[in-house]
Amino acid sequence: MKIDHTDVVIIGAGLSGIGAAFHLTEKCPDRSYIILESRSAIGGTWDLFRYPGIRSDSDMHTLGYSFKPWDSAKAIADGPSILKYVRETAQENHIEEKIQFNSKLVSANWDSGTSRWLLDVAGSDTEQLSQISCNFLYMCAGYYSYEEAHDPKFPSMDAFKGKIVHPQFWPNDLNYEHKKIVVIGSGATAVTLVPSMAEKAASVTMLQRSPTYIISRPSEDWFANGLRKILPNSWAYALTRMRNTRFQEFIYKRTRKKPEKVKKTLLDMVRNELGPDYDVDKHFTPSYNPWDQRLCLVPDSDLFEAIKNGRASVVTDHIDYFDDSGIKLKSGEHLDADIIVTATGLQLVMMGGADISVDSQLVDFSKLWTYKGLMVSDVPNMVSTFGYINASWTLRADLTAEWVCRTLNHMTATNSSSVVPIVPEELKKMAARNWIDDFPAGYMQRVMHLFPKQGDREPWLNTQDLRRDRKIFNKPLAIDDALRFSNSGAKS
């Protein structure tokens, strides 16, 4: 059987994958590539999620690409607008023609003898696997399962006579007009759903086990919109991106140094929104410090407005069990519902769920070390994109793409067919930390044991610090002792 070969295979045609393809096209024109997309459409998250009110919780001047200005007045954008932006990027740069849809990476094996990856790919219309070979595997599949959401398995869910839906699998025909809705959760998805559904529903209750820090900001960025009136669009975008990036960094570092002061500021803002009679201590005061978990952004105070006008409410309690008409709480209260939405989070996976092997030995990532948060020790010619948990995802995706292109060009210049991070023997007993450290959010902690470790010194770190990453990523490859370049097999 003839096996098709290409220089680079990108996994995923979402925000990261389309950005990676642009950078390859611009900076590595001598390299051929294709994108394998498991679904039938471009967009990843922004095509998959269809629940009411779906939007970004980061401003589009930092969530957008460095190379394509966001020029809409709304900086906190809705899902369809973001999807249009990603698709436009693919169309404008002729990336669409490089995408192989309905193609899911099942497994990949690196052969050191040929310096090639052999990929097993499943199609949606056949049970038979096809194979593709490549020199470089570029994972842009995100970090969660598209097929399975996190399921906390509440007691007696089957007893409920109404409809139960998860935001990740929103039914197109769900009619919630004039219905009683209970949304379980208090994260970004829940605080998006509640005010949006409240516009049509009879009532919407956000049922949370514990509160989350919530901050409101205008959906339109006055700074960006003002700059566009006096500067070229690309200049206005670049300046706004720099300003907003610095602001994100300032807020995060402030929470690390003076958490109590930031906590007071955030809670005072909520009290100003909801008034003196609302029980902010119970419903909006978390037990942890700001940015121990992600802050939830609400645009234009929409959640607070829905609560103030009575269209939405918040209940802080624990679920005892489901019954035929709703949810019985540990306090004894009962929440009547026609529809229950379980906004209980994502199920994280490594490498898009694919099995990765080196010379036919399955890789156990938990026993390996991360290299700059983008490669893994002892695994050649593979980069995985993972954004920031404390800033916009694309900031790190862009940095990663630039690093990949510099590395590929260095390999061409040095006649190298492989590059692999190698941890020196004397460092293999360095202090190990979680791949994402100092972030106790449940959805991360549930799977950290599966991820590579990070060490206590560069480059064996996943810093989650944009400014530091820029310095680490820009270290000249020729003097990077952690990387081993070689020409051990066939070149592309």
C-alpha positions as CSV (number, residue, x, y, z in Angstrom):
1,M,0.0,0.0,0.0
2,K,1.4,3.4,-1.0
3,I,1.7,5.7,2.0
4,D,1.4,9.5,1.3
5,H,4.2,11.6,2.7
6,T,4.5,15.2,3.7
7,D,7.0,17.2,5.6
8,V,4.7,18.4,8.4
9,V,1.4,17.2,9.6
10,I,-0.7,19.5,11.8
11,I,-3.4,17.9,13.9
12,G,-6.5,20.1,14.2
13,A,-8.0,22.9,12.2
14,G,-9.1,25.1,15.0
15,L,-7.7,28.4,16.2
16,S,-4.2,26.9,16.8
17,G,-4.0,24.7,13.8
18,I,-5.0,27.4,11.3
19,G,-2.5,29.8,13.0
20,A,0.3,27.2,12.7
21,A,-0.5,26.7,9.0
22,F,-0.2,30.4,8.4
23,H,3.2,30.6,10.1
24,L,4.5,27.6,8.2
25,T,3.3,29.1,4.9
26,E,5.0,32.4,5.6
27,K,8.2,31.3,7.2
28,C,8.9,27.8,5.9
29,P,7.8,27.9,2.2
30,D,10.1,24.9,1.4
31,R,8.1,22.6,3.8
32,S,5.0,20.8,2.6
33,Y,2.2,20.3,5.1
34,I,-1.3,19.0,5.6
35,I,-3.8,19.5,8.4
36,L,-5.8,16.5,9.7
37,E,-9.1,17.5,11.2
38,S,-11.3,14.9,12.9
39,R,-14.5,16.8,12.2
40,S,-16.0,18.1,9.0
41,A,-15.4,21.8,9.6
42,I,-12.8,24.4,10.4
43,G,-13.0,26.1,13.8
44,G,-12.4,23.5,16.6
45,T,-14.0,24.8,19.8
46,W,-15.7,27.7,18.0
47,D,-17.5,25.3,15.6
48,L,-18.2,22.5,18.1
49,F,-19.8,24.6,20.8
50,R,-23.3,25.9,19.9
51,Y,-24.9,26.7,23.2
52,P,-26.8,30.0,23.7
53,G,-24.5,33.1,24.2
54,I,-21.3,31.2,23.3
55,R,-18.5,33.8,23.4
56,S,-14.8,34.4,24.2
57,D,-13.8,35.1,27.8
58,S,-10.7,36.8,26.6
59,D,-10.5,40.0,24.5
60,M,-10.0,39.4,20.8
61,H,-7.0,41.7,20.6
62,T,-5.1,39.0,22.5
63,L,-7.1,35.9,21.5
64,G,-6.8,36.9,17.9
65,Y,-3.7,36.1,15.8
66,S,-0.7,38.4,15.9
67,F,-0.8,38.6,12.1
68,K,-4.5,39.3,11.5
69,P,-6.0,42.3,13.2
70,W,-9.4,42.0,14.9
71,D,-11.3,45.0,13.6
72,S,-14.8,44.5,15.1
73,A,-16.0,47.0,17.6
74,K,-16.7,44.2,20.1
75,A,-13.6,43.0,21.8
76,I,-15.5,40.3,23.8
77,A,-16.8,38.5,20.8
78,D,-19.5,35.9,20.2
79,G,-18.7,32.4,19.0
80,P,-20.0,32.9,15.4
81,S,-17.8,36.0,15.0
82,I,-14.7,34.1,16.2
83,L,-15.5,31.2,13.9
84,K,-15.9,33.6,10.9
85,Y,-12.5,35.1,11.8
86,V,-10.8,31.7,11.9
87,R,-12.4,30.7,8.6
88,E,-11.4,34.0,7.0
89,T,-7.8,33.4,8.0
90,A,-7.9,29.9,6.3
91,Q,-9.5,31.2,3.1
92,E,-7.3,34.3,2.8
93,N,-4.2,32.2,3.0
94,H,-5.3,29.2,1.0
95,I,-5.1,26.9,4.0
96,E,-8.4,25.3,3.4
97,E,-7.1,23.3,0.5
98,K,-4.5,21.7,2.8
99,I,-7.1,20.3,5.3
100,Q,-8.1,16.7,5.3
101,F,-11.5,16.6,7.0
102,N,-13.0,13.7,8.9
103,S,-9.5,12.4,9.6
104,K,-8.8,11.6,13.3
105,L,-5.2,10.7,14.4
106,V,-5.5,7.4,16.2
107,S,-1.8,6.7,16.7
108,A,1.7,7.8,15.6
109,N,5.0,6.0,15.7
110,W,8.4,7.6,15.3
111,D,11.0,5.5,13.4
112,S,14.5,6.5,14.3
113,G,15.9,4.6,11.3
114,T,14.1,6.9,8.8
115,S,13.4,9.9,11.0
116,R,9.8,9.7,10.1
117,W,6.5,9.5,11.8
118,L,4.0,7.0,10.6
119,L,0.4,8.0,11.4
120,D,-2.7,5.8,11.7
121,V,-5.7,7.9,10.7
122,A,-9.4,7.0,11.1
123,G,-11.9,8.3,8.6
124,S,-15.6,8.9,9.5
125,D,-16.9,6.9,6.6
126,T,-14.8,3.7,7.0
127,E,-13.6,1.5,9.7
128,Q,-10.3,0.9,7.9
129,L,-7.3,3.0,9.0
130,S,-5.2,4.9,6.5
131,Q,-1.6,5.8,6.9
132,I,0.4,9.0,6.4
133,S,4.1,9.6,7.0
134,C,5.7,12.9,7.9
135,N,9.0,14.2,9.3
136,F,7.4,16.6,11.8
137,L,4.3,16.1,13.9
138,Y,2.6,19.4,15.1
139,M,-0.2,18.8,17.6
140,C,-2.8,21.5,17.6
141,A,-5.7,19.4,18.8
142,G,-6.4,21.4,22.0
143,Y,-6.5,19.8,25.4
144,Y,-10.0,18.3,25.8
145,S,-12.0,15.4,24.4
146,Y,-14.5,16.3,21.7
147,E,-16.3,13.1,22.2
148,E,-16.7,13.1,26.0
149,A,-17.3,15.9,28.6
150,H,-16.6,15.7,32.3
151,D,-19.5,13.8,34.0
152,P,-19.6,14.0,37.8
153,K,-22.4,11.4,37.8
154,F,-25.0,13.0,40.0
155,P,-27.3,10.6,41.9
156,S,-30.5,9.3,40.2
157,M,-30.2,11.5,37.1
158,D,-32.4,9.0,35.3
159,A,-35.3,9.9,37.5
160,F,-35.6,13.4,36.0
161,K,-38.5,13.5,33.5
162,G,-37.3,16.7,31.8
163,K,-34.4,17.2,29.5
164,I,-30.7,17.1,30.6
165,V,-28.2,18.6,28.2
166,H,-24.4,19.3,28.4
167,P,-23.2,22.5,26.7
168,Q,-20.6,20.6,24.6
169,F,-23.4,18.6,23.0
170,W,-26.1,21.3,22.6
171,P,-29.2,20.0,20.7
172,N,-30.0,22.3,17.7
173,D,-33.8,21.9,18.3
174,L,-33.8,22.6,22.1
175,N,-36.7,24.9,22.9
176,Y,-36.3,26.5,26.3
177,E,-38.7,29.4,25.8
178,H,-40.9,29.9,28.9
179,K,-39.2,26.9,30.6
180,K,-37.7,26.6,34.1
181,I,-34.0,26.1,33.7
182,V,-31.3,25.0,36.2
183,V,-27.7,25.4,35.1
184,I,-25.3,23.4,37.2
185,G,-21.9,25.1,37.4
186,S,-20.3,28.4,38.1
187,G,-17.5,28.5,35.5
188,A,-17.1,30.4,32.2
189,T,-19.8,28.3,30.4
190,A,-22.4,28.7,33.2
191,V,-22.0,32.5,33.5
192,T,-22.4,32.7,29.7
193,L,-25.5,30.5,29.5
194,V,-27.4,32.0,32.4
195,P,-28.0,35.6,31.1
196,S,-28.4,34.4,27.5
197,M,-31.1,31.8,28.4
198,A,-32.8,34.2,30.8
199,E,-33.8,36.3,27.8
200,K,-36.4,33.6,26.8
201,A,-36.8,31.2,29.7
202,A,-39.4,31.5,32.4
203,S,-36.6,31.4,35.0
204,V,-32.9,30.4,35.1
205,T,-31.1,29.3,38.3
206,M,-27.4,28.9,38.4
207,L,-26.8,26.1,40.9
208,Q,-23.2,26.1,42.2
209,R,-21.4,24.0,44.7
210,S,-19.0,26.9,45.4
211,P,-18.6,30.5,44.0
212,T,-16.2,31.7,41.3
213,Y,-14.5,35.1,41.0
214,I,-16.4,37.1,38.4
215,I,-15.4,40.3,36.8
216,S,-17.3,42.5,34.4
217,R,-15.9,44.6,31.7
218,P,-17.3,46.4,28.6
219,S,-17.6,44.2,25.5
220,E,-16.2,47.1,23.4
221,D,-12.7,48.3,23.9
222,W,-12.7,52.1,23.8
223,F,-8.9,52.2,23.5
224,A,-8.9,50.0,20.4
225,N,-11.9,51.6,18.8
226,G,-10.3,55.1,19.4
227,L,-7.0,54.1,17.9
228,R,-8.5,52.8,14.7
229,K,-9.9,56.2,14.0
230,I,-6.4,57.8,13.9
231,L,-4.0,55.0,13.1
232,P,-3.8,52.2,10.4
233,N,-5.7,49.1,11.5
234,S,-2.5,47.0,12.0
235,W,-0.9,49.6,14.2
236,A,-4.0,50.1,16.3
237,Y,-4.3,46.3,16.7
238,A,-0.6,45.8,17.7
239,L,-0.7,48.6,20.3
240,T,-4.0,47.3,21.8
241,R,-2.6,43.8,21.8
242,M,0.5,45.0,23.7
243,R,-1.6,47.0,26.1
244,N,-4.0,44.3,26.9
245,T,-1.3,41.6,27.2
246,R,0.5,43.8,29.8
247,F,-2.8,44.3,31.6
248,Q,-3.5,40.6,31.8
249,E,0.1,40.0,33.1
250,F,-0.3,42.8,35.7
251,I,-3.5,41.4,37.0
252,Y,-2.2,37.9,37.3
253,K,1.0,38.9,39.0
254,R,-0.9,41.1,41.4
255,T,-3.0,38.2,42.4
256,R,0.2,36.2,43.2
257,K,1.7,39.0,45.3
258,K,-1.3,40.7,47.0
259,P,-4.2,38.2,46.8
260,E,-6.2,39.7,49.6
261,K,-6.1,43.2,48.1
262,V,-7.2,41.8,44.7
263,K,-9.9,39.7,46.3
264,K,-11.3,42.8,48.1
265,T,-11.3,44.8,44.8
266,L,-13.1,42.0,42.9
267,L,-15.7,41.5,45.6
268,D,-16.3,45.3,46.0
269,M,-17.0,45.4,42.3
270,V,-19.6,42.7,42.6
271,R,-21.2,44.5,45.6
272,N,-21.5,47.6,43.5
273,E,-23.2,45.7,40.8
274,L,-25.7,43.8,43.0
275,G,-26.3,46.3,45.8
276,P,-26.0,46.1,49.6
277,D,-28.9,43.7,50.1
278,Y,-27.5,40.9,48.0
279,D,-25.6,38.1,49.8
280,V,-22.2,38.4,48.0
281,D,-20.4,36.6,50.7
282,K,-22.4,33.4,50.1
283,H,-22.8,33.5,46.3
284,F,-19.8,35.3,44.9
285,T,-17.0,34.8,47.5
286,P,-14.8,31.8,46.7
287,S,-12.8,29.9,49.3
288,Y,-9.6,30.3,47.2
289,N,-7.5,33.3,46.1
290,P,-8.0,35.0,42.8
291,W,-6.4,33.2,39.8
292,D,-6.0,30.0,41.8
293,Q,-8.7,29.2,39.3
294,R,-9.6,31.2,36.2
295,L,-11.5,34.4,36.7
296,C,-14.8,34.4,34.9
297,L,-15.5,37.4,32.6
298,V,-19.0,38.7,32.0
299,P,-19.4,41.4,29.3
300,D,-21.4,44.5,30.0
301,S,-22.5,43.1,33.4
302,D,-25.0,40.8,31.7
303,L,-25.1,38.2,34.5
304,F,-25.5,40.9,37.2
305,E,-28.3,42.6,35.2
306,A,-30.2,39.3,34.8
307,I,-30.0,38.7,38.6
308,K,-31.0,42.3,39.4
309,N,-34.1,42.2,37.2
310,G,-35.2,38.8,38.5
311,R,-34.7,36.8,35.3
312,A,-31.9,34.8,36.9
313,S,-30.9,33.7,40.4
314,V,-27.9,32.0,42.0
315,V,-28.2,29.1,44.5
316,T,-25.1,27.9,46.4
317,D,-25.7,24.4,47.7
318,H,-24.9,20.7,47.2
319,I,-26.9,18.3,45.1
320,D,-28.5,15.5,47.1
321,Y,-30.3,13.8,44.2
322,F,-32.4,14.3,41.0
323,D,-36.1,13.5,41.1
324,D,-38.8,13.5,38.4
325,S,-39.3,17.3,38.6
326,G,-35.9,18.7,39.4
327,I,-33.1,18.6,42.0
328,K,-33.2,18.0,45.7
329,L,-30.5,19.9,47.5
330,K,-28.6,18.9,50.7
331,S,-30.2,21.9,52.5
332,G,-33.7,20.4,51.8
333,E,-34.6,23.0,49.2
334,H,-36.0,21.7,45.9
335,L,-35.3,23.3,42.5
336,D,-38.1,22.7,40.0
337,A,-36.8,22.4,36.4
338,D,-38.0,21.6,32.9
339,I,-34.5,21.5,31.6
340,I,-31.2,20.9,33.5
341,V,-27.9,22.0,31.9
342,T,-24.8,20.3,33.3
343,A,-22.1,22.9,32.7
344,T,-19.7,20.7,34.7
345,G,-16.6,21.1,32.6
346,L,-14.4,19.4,30.0
347,Q,-12.6,16.1,30.0
348,L,-8.9,16.8,29.3
349,V,-6.8,14.4,27.2
350,M,-3.2,14.2,26.1
351,M,-2.3,14.6,22.4
352,G,-5.9,14.7,21.3
353,G,-6.3,11.2,22.6
354,A,-3.9,9.6,20.2
355,D,-1.3,6.9,21.2
356,I,2.2,8.2,20.6
357,S,5.1,5.7,20.2
358,V,8.8,6.0,19.6
359,D,10.4,3.0,17.8
360,S,7.2,1.0,18.6
361,Q,7.4,1.7,22.4
362,L,4.3,3.5,23.7
363,V,5.2,6.8,25.2
364,D,4.3,7.3,28.9
365,F,4.3,11.1,29.0
366,S,4.0,11.2,32.8
367,K,7.5,9.8,33.1
368,L,9.0,12.4,30.8
369,W,9.9,16.1,31.1
370,T,8.5,19.0,29.3
371,Y,10.8,21.2,27.2
372,K,9.6,24.8,27.3
373,G,6.0,23.5,27.5
374,L,6.1,22.6,23.8
375,M,8.2,19.4,23.4
376,V,8.7,16.4,25.5
377,S,12.0,14.8,26.5
378,D,13.0,11.8,24.3
379,V,10.3,12.3,21.8
380,P,11.7,13.6,18.5
381,N,10.2,16.0,15.9
382,M,6.9,16.6,17.8
383,V,5.6,19.8,19.2
384,S,2.3,20.3,21.0
385,T,0.5,23.6,21.3
386,F,-0.9,24.5,24.7
387,G,-1.9,28.1,25.5
388,Y,-2.0,30.0,28.7
389,I,-4.3,29.3,31.6
390,N,-3.8,32.9,32.9
391,A,-3.9,34.8,29.6
392,S,-5.2,34.3,26.1
393,W,-4.5,30.9,24.4
394,T,-3.3,32.4,21.1
395,L,-0.5,34.4,22.7
396,R,1.3,31.2,23.4
397,A,0.1,29.4,20.2
398,D,1.7,32.2,18.2
399,L,5.0,31.9,20.1
400,T,5.0,28.2,19.6
401,A,4.4,28.5,15.9
402,E,7.3,31.0,15.5
403,W,9.5,28.6,17.5
404,V,8.5,25.6,15.3
405,C,9.4,27.6,12.1
406,R,12.8,28.7,13.4
407,T,13.5,25.1,14.4
408,L,12.5,23.7,11.0
409,N,14.6,26.3,9.2
410,H,17.6,25.5,11.5
411,M,17.2,21.9,10.7
412,T,17.3,22.7,7.0
413,A,20.4,24.9,7.5
414,T,22.2,22.2,9.5
415,N,21.1,19.3,7.3
416,S,19.3,17.7,10.3
417,S,16.5,15.3,10.1
418,S,15.6,15.1,13.7
419,V,15.5,17.2,16.9
420,V,14.9,15.8,20.3
421,P,15.1,17.3,23.9
422,I,17.5,15.3,26.1
423,V,17.6,15.7,29.9
424,P,21.2,15.2,31.1
425,E,21.7,12.4,33.5
426,E,22.6,14.8,36.3
427,L,19.2,16.5,36.0
428,K,17.0,13.5,35.9
429,K,16.5,13.7,39.7
430,M,15.7,17.4,39.7
431,A,12.7,18.5,41.7
432,A,9.5,17.7,39.7
433,R,6.4,19.7,39.6
434,N,3.1,19.4,37.8
435,W,3.0,20.4,34.1
436,I,0.6,23.2,35.1
437,D,1.7,24.3,38.6
438,D,0.1,26.6,41.1
439,F,-3.3,26.2,39.5
440,P,-5.6,23.9,41.6
441,A,-8.6,23.9,39.3
442,G,-10.4,20.6,39.3
443,Y,-10.4,20.0,35.6
444,M,-6.6,20.3,35.5
445,Q,-5.9,18.4,38.7
446,R,-8.0,15.4,37.5
447,V,-5.4,14.7,34.8
448,M,-2.1,16.2,35.8
449,H,-0.8,12.7,36.6
450,L,-0.9,11.9,32.9
451,F,1.0,15.0,31.7
452,P,4.8,15.4,31.5
453,K,6.6,16.8,34.5
454,Q,8.3,20.2,34.7
455,G,11.6,20.7,36.4
456,D,13.1,23.4,38.5
457,R,15.2,25.2,35.8
458,E,15.2,26.2,32.2
459,P,14.4,24.8,29.7
460,W,12.5,22.1,31.6
461,L,9.7,24.5,32.5
462,N,6.2,25.3,31.5
463,T,6.3,28.9,32.8
464,Q,2.8,30.2,31.8
465,D,4.6,33.6,31.7
466,L,4.4,35.3,28.3
467,R,7.4,37.7,28.9
468,R,9.6,34.9,30.2
469,D,8.5,32.6,27.4
470,R,9.6,35.1,24.8
471,K,13.1,35.1,26.3
472,I,13.2,31.3,26.6
473,F,11.7,30.6,23.2
474,N,14.1,33.1,21.5
475,K,17.3,31.4,22.8
476,P,19.4,30.7,19.7
477,L,19.0,27.0,18.7
478,A,22.7,26.7,17.9
479,I,23.6,27.1,21.6
480,D,20.7,25.2,23.1
481,D,22.4,22.2,24.9
482,A,19.0,20.6,25.7
483,L,18.3,19.9,22.0
484,R,20.0,17.2,20.0
485,F,19.9,17.7,16.3
486,S,21.0,14.8,14.1
487,N,20.8,13.4,10.6
488,S,20.1,9.8,11.5
489,G,17.7,9.0,8.8
490,A,16.0,10.1,5.6
491,K,15.5,13.8,5.1
492,S,12.3,15.3,3.7
